[in-house]
Amino acid sequence: MPPRHAKAIAHLTSVDPVLGRWIAEVGPCTLSAERAGTHFDHIARSIVYQQLSGAAAGTIWARVLALYGGTMPAPARVLRTADAKLRAVGLSGRKVEYIKDLARHATSGAFPERTLHTLQDHEVIEALTQVRGIGEWTAQMFLMFRLGRPDVLPVLDLGVKKAVQQLYGLRKLPSEERLAKIGAVWSPYRTVASWYLWRRVDNPPQ
């Protein structure tokens, strides 16, 4: 387990016994950031995966890559691709619009695609949410799973809300405000806390 995960777990266990007991049940944290490809690739893939099952999205993403010889091209080439070609591999008209808007932002310089990793968390969210089809949740997933930022709590995420409801015995799903308040003590390791909360939903206790 990476040293920073061990440090995070020690902190989370000390400040929150409820979460600590669940962490002990789950075991080591295997969270890691995806370093392959470019930031543009990663964001485009996130758009393709929105509101689809993993299997269906994976099939469409593979077809998108095949259209370009197996790898996602530079944003300028995506802009030159006819919308009909992108729709033909399974993308909805709306997702074609989103990916083209992402490419326009990247090529125009309005979107700092190559330097996103140098920005603060709130600056990354602000930059990403300027693109059509990218909201706060998608931007937070980018922070967590692409940039490896340690202190992100996706308060809009249904899985995280369900896990908190179960672990803390809440009568209903917590609001974003209540979730943020509960999770405040997890800082500066809210990303690792979120990873463990997702395990509660993915692999509930028998």
C-alpha positions in Angstrom: 0.0 0.0 0.0 1.4 3.4 -0.9 2.8 5.3 2.1 0.4 8.2 1.6 -2.5 5.7 1.8 -1.2 4.3 5.1 -1.0 7.8 6.4 -4.5 8.6 5.2 -5.9 5.5 6.8 -4.2 6.2 10.1 -5.7 9.7 10.1 -9.2 8.6 9.1 -9.3 5.8 11.7 -8.2 8.2 14.4 -10.8 10.9 13.6 -13.7 8.8 12.7 -14.2 5.4 14.5 -17.2 4.5 12.4 -15.3 4.9 9.2 -12.3 3.3 10.8 -14.1 0.1 11.5 -15.3 -0.1 7.9 -11.7 0.5 6.7 -10.5 -2.3 8.9 -13.1 -4.6 7.3 -12.2 -3.7 3.7 -8.5 -3.8 4.1 -5.7 -2.0 2.1 -6.6 0.9 -0.2 -5.7 0.1 -3.9 -6.7 3.6 -5.2 -4.3 4.8 -7.9 -4.4 7.6 -10.5 -4.6 6.8 -14.2 -1.4 8.1 -15.8 -1.6 6.7 -19.3 -2.6 9.0 -22.2 -3.3 12.7 -22.1 -5.7 14.8 -20.0 -7.8 15.3 -23.1 -8.0 11.5 -23.6 -9.1 11.0 -20.0 -11.8 13.7 -20.1 -13.1 12.5 -23.5 -13.4 9.0 -22.1 -15.3 10.4 -19.1 -17.8 12.0 -21.4 -18.3 8.7 -23.3 -18.9 6.8 -20.1 -21.6 9.3 -18.7 -24.9 7.6 -18.1 -24.0 4.3 -19.6 -23.1 0.9 -18.1 -19.4 0.1 -18.0 -19.7 -2.6 -20.7 -21.7 -0.5 -23.2 -19.4 2.6 -22.6 -16.3 0.4 -23.0 -17.5 -0.9 -26.4 -18.2 2.6 -27.7 -14.9 4.0 -26.4 -13.1 1.1 -28.2 -14.8 2.0 -31.4 -13.9 5.7 -31.0 -10.3 4.8 -30.5 -10.4 2.4 -33.5 -11.7 5.3 -35.6 -8.3 6.9 -35.0 -6.1 3.9 -35.3 -6.2 2.8 -31.7 -5.4 6.0 -29.8 -7.2 9.2 -29.1 -5.8 11.9 -31.4 -5.0 15.5 -30.7 -8.0 17.8 -30.2 -7.5 19.5 -33.6 -8.1 16.2 -35.4 -11.2 15.5 -33.4 -12.6 18.8 -34.6 -11.9 17.8 -38.2 -13.8 14.6 -37.8 -17.3 14.6 -39.2 -20.1 14.4 -36.6 -21.6 11.5 -38.6 -18.5 9.4 -38.2 -18.5 9.9 -34.5 -22.2 9.0 -34.3 -21.6 5.9 -36.4 -19.4 4.4 -33.7 -22.1 4.8 -31.1 -21.9 8.2 -29.7 -25.1 10.1 -29.2 -25.5 13.5 -30.9 -25.2 15.2 -27.6 -21.9 13.4 -26.7 -20.5 14.4 -30.0 -21.3 18.0 -29.2 -19.6 17.6 -25.8 -16.4 16.0 -27.2 -16.2 18.6 -29.9 -16.7 21.4 -27.4 -13.9 19.9 -25.3 -11.7 19.8 -28.3 -12.5 23.4 -29.1 -11.6 24.6 -25.6 -8.3 22.6 -25.8 -7.3 24.0 -29.2 -8.3 27.6 -28.5 -6.3 27.9 -25.3 -9.5 28.7 -23.3 -9.0 25.3 -21.6 -5.5 24.6 -20.2 -5.5 21.0 -21.2 -1.7 20.5 -21.0 -1.3 22.3 -17.6 -4.4 21.2 -15.7 -2.2 19.2 -13.3 -0.5 22.4 -12.2 -3.8 24.1 -11.1 -5.4 24.0 -7.6 -8.4 21.8 -7.2 -10.9 24.6 -7.4 -9.2 25.9 -10.5 -9.4 22.5 -12.2 -13.1 22.3 -11.5 -13.7 25.9 -12.8 -11.7 25.1 -16.0 -13.5 21.8 -16.7 -17.0 22.9 -16.0 -16.6 25.5 -18.8 -16.9 22.6 -21.2 -20.4 21.5 -22.2 -21.4 18.2 -20.6 -18.9 18.4 -17.8 -20.3 19.2 -14.4 -18.8 19.3 -10.9 -19.0 15.5 -10.4 -17.0 14.7 -13.6 -14.5 17.3 -12.7 -14.1 15.8 -9.2 -13.6 12.3 -10.8 -10.8 13.8 -12.9 -9.2 15.2 -9.8 -9.4 11.9 -8.0 -8.6 9.4 -10.7 -6.5 11.3 -13.1 -4.6 13.8 -11.0 -4.5 11.8 -7.8 -5.6 14.7 -5.6 -5.9 13.5 -2.0 -8.7 15.7 -0.6 -11.8 15.4 -2.8 -15.2 14.6 -1.5 -17.8 14.2 -4.3 -20.9 15.3 -2.3 -23.1 14.9 -5.3 -22.2 11.2 -5.7 -25.1 8.8 -5.0 -22.9 5.9 -4.0 -21.0 8.0 -1.4 -24.4 9.3 0.0 -25.7 5.7 0.2 -22.6 4.5 2.0 -22.8 7.3 4.6 -26.4 6.7 5.2 -25.7 3.0 5.9 -22.6 3.5 8.0 -24.0 6.2 10.1 -27.5 4.9 10.4 -29.2 7.9 8.9 -32.9 7.7 8.1 -32.5 9.1 4.7 -29.7 10.0 2.3 -27.7 12.9 3.5 -27.9 16.3 1.8 -24.7 17.6 0.1 -24.4 20.0 3.1 -24.7 17.3 5.7 -22.3 15.0 3.8 -19.7 17.8 3.6 -20.1 18.4 7.4 -19.7 14.7 8.2 -16.7 14.5 5.9 -15.0 17.6 7.1 -13.0 15.6 9.7 -11.6 13.3 7.0 -9.6 16.2 5.4 -6.9 16.2 4.1 -7.7 12.6 2.9 -11.2 12.8 1.7 -10.4 11.0 -1.6 -9.3 7.9 0.3 -12.4 8.1 2.5 -14.5 8.3 -0.6 -12.8 5.2 -2.1 -13.7 3.3 1.1 -17.3 4.5 1.0 -17.6 3.3 -2.6 -16.5 -0.2 -1.4 -19.5 -0.2 1.0 -21.8 0.1 -2.0 -19.8 -2.2 -4.3 -19.3 -4.9 -1.7 -21.8 -4.6 1.1 -21.4 -6.7 4.3 -23.2 -10.0 4.2 
